[in-house]
Amino acid sequence: MSNGELKLREKPVRIAIIGAGAVSDYHHVPGIGLDPRAKVVAVCDKDTQLVAVRQEQWGVAKGALEVDEIVEDPEIDAVIIATPNFTHRSIAILAAQAGKHILCEKPLGSMRPRPRKCTWRPIGQA
């Protein structure tokens, strides 16, 4: 690899969509599809029927009703949190504790002091 040249990942970043509603369907999934370095590999939602529909529409094998199943899966590198606002903070904390990369729809929290609790240091720093 020469100076200034970035080595691309050999495998795409494996992303789970948490919250399978319209925002994910209209924005996140099409955007991920534009970049070969990323791939949607799982969908999670509380609505069983919506999970099944999105699995078929998005071409993903893994569907889940519980966030824990997604964040504990070692085959998932990152999550997109596109759930109702009041759930963002708790899902983001679970995903961070599991070492996942996170893209969270705004707002991160529903009350002013709460989002500050979602600020982490890079892994390995005290």
VENKAVEN-V449207 format. One line per field, one symbol per residue. psi: psi as a letter, one per 30 degrees, with the letter a starting at -180 (. if undefined). burial: I if it has 9 or more other C-alpha atoms within 8 Angstrom, else O. A space follows every 50 residues. Layout:
BEGIN
psi = ???
burial = ???
END
This chain:
BEGIN
psi = klkfkkkkkeklkjkkjjjgaeeeefeeeeeeffjfflkkflkklfjeee eeeeeeefhkekklfkeeeeffjfgkelkkjhlkeffeeeeeeeeefggl kkjklllelfkefefffgkllkkfk.
burial = OOOOOOOOOOOIIIIIIIIIOOIIIOOIIIOIIOOOIIIIIIIIIOOOOI IIOIIOOOOIOOIIIIIOIIIOOOOIIIIIIIIOIOOIIOIIIIIIOOOI IIOIIOOIIIOOOIIOOIOOOOOOOO
END
